[in-house]
């Protein structure tokens, strides 16, 4: 199944909004390798890295959101991530310990913390032994209508192990020129694939390729089956 034309109510969305996108397994594998096995903020810039992802419960806190719209958008992103990854994601209770912090700050404050030209940023910590992510933090502008919603999606999703930007796919939240405020179909497939249990934390790019191809093929087959079911139902 080399090409798949996707026009359907997305399998993992929280709404019934349909998206239209043509995706290709070969391109998706290249995109996966680019965003999963490369870290854009290594000591010398972009560096190779093994596959990393969360293993245990994720307890998040949000600071200084700035608006209800920002909170609603973040809630939608986290709900989508939960549906795709099946991770246990919960908001911190009073006195609880946080391992995912989404921190909104006014642009003037971000400019003091980030390098020139950087609008938002995420950082991760993890175990060198297990390659599991143990802590993540995103810095997002609270007052940039042209950037805030995009940053919420990009930085939050990257905190789940898709750590690099890529120009391979134009219609992707990971494209450096993207202004998307939602995950594309291809982005959702990448996240779904990353959290397939057959792709284990610590895998290096070469080791993961046979497994990655099988995972991608299985996802495509599932999409195709769902499309066929909808087609038959609509007849």
N, C-alpha and C positions, 0 to 999 in steps of 0.2 A: 504494500500500500504506500506508494511513493508520494502521491499528492492527496490532499484532502481539502475539499472546499467546505468551509464551515459556515453554515447559516442556520442558527438554531438558538433556542432559549438556553443559554449556557448551563452546563451541567452543575456548575458550582456557584452560580450567582445567588445573591439574596433576593433578587427581583426577577421578573420574567422578561427583562429587557433583552432583546435579541441583538447579536452583533454579527457582522459579516466580515470574514477574513479568510484568506487563502493561506494555509500553512503547509509546510513541507518537512518531513522527518529529518532529512539531511541538514536543512538549514537550522532546524530546532536543536539538533545535536551540536552543531557548531556554536549556536547561541548559548546553549547550556554550558558547554566547555568554557566559553569566554567569560560568563558571569559567575560560574560556580568555582572554577579551578584557578581563578586569578583574583588577587586582592589589589584594589586600586590605590590603597594607602600603605603599601609596604615601606620598608626602610629606604629603599632605593626607587620608590615609585610603584608601578605595577609589577607584581611578583607572582610566580606560581605558588599555589597552596593546595593542600588536600581538601577534600570535601568536608565541610563542617555543617552541623545543624543542631537544633535543639533536641533534647531527649526527654527532659522532665517537664513538670508543670511550669507555665509561664505566668508570673504574677506582675502585672503592669500598673504603673502609676502615670498620671498626666499632670503636668504643671503648667499654669499660666496659659491656658488654651486661647484666651483672647476673645472667643465668640462661640456661640452654640453651633454655628455652622462648622467650625473646625472640629468640635467634639463629635458631631454627627458624622462627618466625613471619616474621622479616625475610627469611630465605632464600626462603620461600614467596611473599612479596610480590614480591621481585625476579625470581623465576622467572616469575611471572604477567606482570609488566611486560615481560620479555624476549619472552615468547610473543606478547603483544599488539602490541609496537612493533617487534620484530625488531632491536632495538638490540644492539650488542656490549657486554655488561655482564660485567665480570670483577672478581675480588677482587685487590687490590694484592699484588704480590710484594715481598719484602724489598728495601728501597731504591728502590722504584718511586714514581712521582708519582701522587698521588690527586686526583681531581676531584669525587668524591662522598663525603662524610663523614657517617656516621650515628653520632652521639655520644649515648650513654646516660649520664644523670646522675641521682643521687638527687634526689628532689623538693626537699630542702632546698637543694641547690646550684642547681637550676633557678630557685627563687624569687629567688635573688640576681641572675639574669641576665635573667629575663623579667618583663614587666609583671604586676601583680596580676590574678589570674583566668585567666592564660594557662598551660595545662598543657604545651604543646609548641609548637615553632615551626620553620619551615624558611626558609632564605634562599637566594637564587639570585644568581649573577653571570653576565653574558653580554656578547656583543659588540653594541655599538650599531650596527655596520655590517651584520653578517649576521643579527642577532637569534637567534643560536644560543646555547644555554645552555652555559657553559664550566665552571661550578662550582656545587655545591650542598651545603648542610649542613643536617642536621636535629638538633634538640635534643629528646630524648625521655626521659621519666622511666623510670628502671630499676626503680622500686620502688612502682609504683601499679597494683595488680591491676585497679582500676576504669578505668584510663586507658591503660596502657602499650600493650596490643595494638591498641587503636583508634588511638593516636598513631602507631604504627609504620606502619600502613596509610595514614592520612591524610597525614602529613607526607612519607613517601617518595613517594607518588603525586604530591603537589603539586609535588615537586621536578622532575617530568618535564614541567611546563608547564601543569598544571591548577591555577592559582595562587589561586583565590578560593573562598570558601565560598558556598553558595547555598541558599535555602529553596524553590526551585522544585520539587524532587523530594524527597519525604519519605524514600524508601528509597534513600538515597545517602550515601556516605562524606563527601560535601561538604556535607551538611546540618549546620548548626551544632548541632542537637540530636541528631545521630546518635551511637549507641554501637556502631555496626557494627565488627566486627574483620576484615571481608573486603569485597572489592569486590562491589557488586551487579551484576546484568546490565547495567543502564544505565551504571554507572561503567565497566565494561569496554568498552562500545560507545564511550563518549566517548574513552577512551584509544586505542582502535583507530583511531578517526576522526582524532584529532589527528596520529597518526604515518603517516597516509596521505600519500604523497609529493605528491599533488595539493594538499594544504594546505601552503603554503610559509611558512617563517619570515619574519616581517616583514609578513605580510598583516594589514590592519586589518579590523574586523568587517564593514563594509559590502562591501568587496571580496571577502571570503571566502564570503558567503552562497550564491551559486549553486553554487560548488564544494562547500561543506559539504553542501548538500542532496543533490547527486549522490553524494557519499561515503556519507552516511547511507542513501540508498536502496539502494546497492550492498551495504552491510553487511546490511541487512534482507533483501535478496534471497538472500544467501548463507545466512543463518540459516534462511530458509524452505526453501531447497533441502536443507539438511542435515536439517531436520525431516522433510521428505517422504521422504528416503532412509531415515531411521530408521523411519518409519511403514511403508514398504514392506518393510523388512527384518524387522520384527516381525510382519508378517502371515503 
